[in-house]
Amino acid sequence: MADIIRVMVVAASPAMRMGLSAMLDDNPNLTVVKTVPDMDSLTEEMMQLQPDVVLLDWDGNDYEAISHAPQFLSATIILIDDR
């Protein structure tokens, strides 16, 4: 049996967070450990929850926060841009 992949979802919109989480819930190999509305909340939770993947609804302004934060080195970052 494969290891469960731990995912954090980051999206400003509550509807987007719910939708992305619902899509991931259909896969038995994935578990959503937390949903947060912004990068500040993500940074606070990263060290504690240690997700394997961060699914980020990207607004184009988060690059600096991701590229300069050492806690992001341990997770795969997947960017979603709905524009």
PLY file of the C-alpha trace (Angstrom):
ply
format ascii 1.0
element vertex 83
property float x
property float y
property float z
element edge 82
property int vertex1
property int vertex2
end_header
0.00 0.00 0.00
1.28 3.48 -0.90
2.01 6.11 1.70
-0.71 8.70 2.18
0.28 12.07 0.71
-0.42 14.93 3.12
-1.77 18.05 1.38
-2.36 21.62 2.53
-4.72 23.76 0.46
-4.19 27.53 0.28
-6.87 29.70 -1.33
-8.34 33.07 -0.40
-11.84 32.01 -1.43
-13.67 29.67 0.97
-15.46 28.14 -2.03
-12.13 27.40 -3.75
-10.73 25.81 -0.56
-13.82 23.64 -0.21
-13.81 22.65 -3.88
-10.14 21.71 -3.98
-10.46 19.76 -0.73
-13.51 17.90 -2.04
-11.64 16.92 -5.21
-8.73 15.59 -3.17
-11.01 13.66 -0.80
-11.94 11.36 -3.69
-8.40 9.98 -3.81
-7.62 7.46 -1.04
-3.87 8.19 -1.40
-4.32 11.86 -0.45
-5.40 13.51 2.76
-5.99 17.21 3.31
-4.32 18.10 6.59
-5.41 21.75 6.60
-6.92 24.49 4.47
-5.81 28.08 4.98
-6.79 31.40 3.37
-3.37 32.97 2.83
0.41 32.64 2.86
0.72 34.01 6.40
-1.51 31.22 7.71
0.38 28.66 5.63
3.73 29.75 7.02
2.45 29.39 10.58
1.17 25.84 9.95
3.95 24.44 7.72
6.37 23.43 10.44
3.73 21.84 12.61
1.83 19.88 9.96
4.72 19.09 7.57
2.64 18.46 4.44
4.12 16.65 1.46
2.31 18.94 -0.99
1.01 22.50 -0.85
-1.78 23.19 -3.33
-1.74 26.97 -3.75
-4.37 29.04 -5.56
-1.75 31.47 -6.79
-2.49 35.15 -7.26
0.96 35.91 -8.64
2.09 37.78 -5.52
3.19 34.82 -3.43
6.43 34.00 -5.26
8.66 35.97 -2.89
7.12 34.35 0.19
7.59 30.87 -1.23
11.07 31.34 -2.68
12.59 32.81 0.49
11.01 30.63 3.17
13.09 27.60 4.24
10.02 25.71 5.50
8.83 25.32 1.90
11.87 23.25 0.95
10.32 20.12 2.44
7.10 20.20 0.36
6.19 20.09 -3.29
4.37 23.29 -4.25
1.62 23.04 -6.86
0.38 26.37 -8.16
-3.15 26.82 -9.50
-4.03 29.95 -11.44
-7.66 30.28 -12.46
-7.15 33.35 -14.62
0 1
1 2
2 3
3 4
4 5
5 6
6 7
7 8
8 9
9 10
10 11
11 12
12 13
13 14
14 15
15 16
16 17
17 18
18 19
19 20
20 21
21 22
22 23
23 24
24 25
25 26
26 27
27 28
28 29
29 30
30 31
31 32
32 33
33 34
34 35
35 36
36 37
37 38
38 39
39 40
40 41
41 42
42 43
43 44
44 45
45 46
46 47
47 48
48 49
49 50
50 51
51 52
52 53
53 54
54 55
55 56
56 57
57 58
58 59
59 60
60 61
61 62
62 63
63 64
64 65
65 66
66 67
67 68
68 69
69 70
70 71
71 72
72 73
73 74
74 75
75 76
76 77
77 78
78 79
79 80
80 81
81 82
